[in-house]
Amino acid sequence: MIEIKDGVLKVTAIYSLKVPVNQAGYAMQDMGAVIGCEVALPEAYDTALMAKDANSLFAELANGVKLAVFAQLGTDFDTIDGVLKPKVVETPKESKPRGGSGTNRGGSRGGSSSQRQFAPAKSAGRDMPIVVLDGVEYFDQRPLKADGTFKEGTADFRGTKVGANGRAPQLWIYSKDGELNEGVADLLDEAQIPWE
């Protein structure tokens, strides 16, 4: 997250990782870390130069927070295109039918729930920038929309925390009809985040 507010530049990197503890993959260990810094800005500063420096600082903090998490979990990592990524080792899981006879108890559904496999999240292993809009942290999903990972109608920003209703808040810059959402545009302008 990069934020300029009240003459202060705040740069924060957040990273968390969950890894299996045993071969079966039933027990998980997770670790998260946050590294940030604040710098008072001079009254007059070059916005383009400040943005470049802030992005460089964010990249350094992001690598630092990842290294801290990898070290705590004892996880190996690779550097792919300049990005630190954990080495993921998949463990094969045996699928055993329920009951002693091995009969299919799932009826027409094609098997018991222990045999169903779910696809990983489309954003698994991807770093999504975090922005703060009106005091709420959001994942910036625009890069995943741009590269086709998420559908075009997906929210541009999704809250990092689930609300009391069990859902994370979501924001779209443009409505389904292509109309600009002025409230979201105002929030992005206030946070000095480009949206065009």
C-alpha positions in Angstrom: 0.0 0.0 0.0 1.2 3.4 -0.9 -0.6 6.4 0.5 0.1 10.1 0.7 -2.0 12.0 3.3 -1.5 15.1 5.3 2.1 15.6 4.0 3.2 12.1 5.0 4.1 9.2 2.6 3.1 5.8 4.0 4.4 2.7 2.4 3.3 -0.7 3.8 3.8 -4.3 2.5 1.7 -7.1 3.8 2.2 -10.8 3.1 0.9 -14.1 4.5 1.4 -17.7 3.6 -0.2 -21.0 4.7 1.7 -24.2 4.4 0.8 -27.9 5.2 2.4 -29.2 8.4 2.1 -32.9 7.5 2.1 -35.1 4.4 -1.7 -35.5 4.4 -2.1 -31.8 4.3 -4.8 -31.7 7.0 -2.9 -29.5 9.4 -1.8 -26.1 8.2 0.6 -23.5 9.6 0.3 -19.9 8.7 2.3 -16.8 9.1 1.8 -13.2 8.2 3.9 -10.1 8.5 3.6 -6.4 7.9 6.5 -4.0 7.2 5.9 -0.3 6.8 7.5 3.1 7.0 6.3 6.7 7.1 8.2 9.7 5.6 7.3 13.4 6.1 7.3 15.0 2.7 8.7 18.5 2.0 6.2 21.2 1.1 7.2 21.1 -2.6 8.0 17.7 -4.2 8.1 16.2 -7.6 5.0 13.9 -7.8 6.4 11.7 -10.6 9.7 11.3 -8.8 8.0 10.6 -5.5 5.8 8.0 -7.1 8.8 6.3 -8.6 10.7 6.3 -5.3 7.6 5.0 -3.4 7.1 2.1 -5.9 10.8 1.2 -5.5 10.5 1.3 -1.7 7.3 -0.8 -1.8 9.1 -3.4 -3.9 11.9 -3.6 -1.4 9.5 -3.8 1.6 7.5 -6.5 -0.2 10.6 -8.7 -0.7 11.6 -8.1 3.0 8.2 -9.1 4.3 8.2 -12.2 2.2 11.6 -13.2 3.3 10.5 -12.8 6.9 7.5 -15.1 6.4 9.5 -17.7 4.4 12.1 -17.8 7.2 9.5 -18.2 10.0 7.8 -21.1 8.1 11.1 -22.6 6.9 9.8 -22.4 3.3 12.1 -22.5 0.3 11.5 -19.9 -2.4 12.4 -19.1 -6.0 12.8 -15.7 -7.7 10.7 -15.7 -10.9 11.0 -12.5 -13.0 12.3 -10.6 -10.0 9.4 -11.7 -7.8 10.0 -13.9 -4.7 7.6 -16.9 -4.7 7.3 -19.9 -2.3 8.2 -23.3 -3.7 5.0 -25.2 -3.6 5.2 -29.0 -3.2 2.0 -30.8 -3.9 1.4 -33.9 -1.9 -0.8 -36.6 -3.4 -3.9 -37.4 -1.5 -5.6 -40.8 -1.6 -9.3 -40.8 -2.1 -10.9 -43.7 -0.1 -14.6 -44.5 -0.3 -16.6 -44.2 2.9 -17.9 -47.4 4.5 -16.3 -50.9 4.5 -17.9 -52.2 1.3 -16.5 -49.5 -1.0 -20.0 -48.8 -2.4 -20.9 -45.5 -3.8 -23.1 -43.8 -1.1 -23.3 -40.5 -2.9 -26.3 -41.6 -5.1 -26.6 -39.8 -8.4 -24.1 -37.2 -7.2 -21.2 -39.4 -8.3 -19.4 -40.0 -5.0 -19.0 -39.0 -1.4 -17.8 -35.6 -0.4 -14.4 -37.0 0.4 -13.8 -37.6 -3.3 -14.6 -34.1 -4.5 -11.7 -31.9 -5.5 -11.9 -28.1 -5.6 -9.9 -25.9 -7.9 -7.5 -23.4 -6.2 -8.5 -19.8 -6.3 -7.6 -18.0 -9.5 -5.5 -15.5 -7.6 -3.6 -18.2 -5.7 0.1 -17.3 -5.5 -0.5 -13.9 -7.1 0.6 -10.7 -5.3 -2.2 -8.2 -5.3 -1.5 -4.6 -4.3 -3.3 -3.3 -1.3 -4.8 0.2 -1.3 -6.5 2.1 1.5 -9.7 3.9 0.5 -11.6 5.9 3.1 -9.8 4.0 5.9 -10.6 0.5 4.5 -8.0 -1.8 3.0 -8.8 -3.3 -0.4 -7.0 -5.7 -2.8 -6.5 -3.9 -6.1 -7.8 -6.6 -8.5 -7.3 -4.5 -11.7 -4.1 -6.3 -12.8 -5.8 -9.7 -12.6 -8.7 -8.3 -14.6 -6.3 -6.9 -17.2 -4.5 -10.2 -17.7 -7.7 -12.2 -18.0 -7.4 -14.1 -14.6 -10.6 -12.5 -13.5 -13.7 -11.7 -15.6 -14.3 -8.2 -16.8 -17.3 -7.8 -14.5 -15.2 -8.6 -11.3 -14.9 -5.8 -8.8 -11.9 -3.5 -9.2 -11.3 -3.5 -5.5 -12.2 -6.2 -2.9 -11.9 -5.7 0.8 -9.1 -7.5 2.6 -11.4 -8.3 5.5 -14.8 -9.9 5.7 -17.6 -7.7 7.1 -20.3 -8.6 9.6 -22.4 -9.8 6.7 -19.8 -12.5 5.9 -18.7 -10.7 2.7 -15.8 -8.5 1.8 -16.7 -5.0 0.5 -16.3 -4.5 -3.2 -15.9 -1.4 -5.4 -16.2 -0.9 -9.1 -14.8 2.2 -10.9 -17.4 1.8 -13.7 -20.9 0.3 -13.5 -22.2 -2.5 -15.7 -23.5 0.2 -18.0 -20.1 1.8 -18.3 -21.0 4.8 -16.2 -18.3 6.2 -13.9 -18.9 5.6 -10.2 -18.1 9.1 -9.0 -17.9 8.0 -5.3 -15.1 5.5 -6.1 -13.3 7.9 -8.4 -13.4 10.5 -5.6 -11.9 8.0 -3.1 -9.1 7.1 -5.6 -8.4 10.8 -6.3 -8.3 11.4 -2.5 -5.8 8.6 -2.1 -3.8 9.8 -5.1 -4.3 6.4 -6.9 -4.6 6.6 -10.7 -7.8 5.1 -12.0 -7.9 6.1 -15.7 
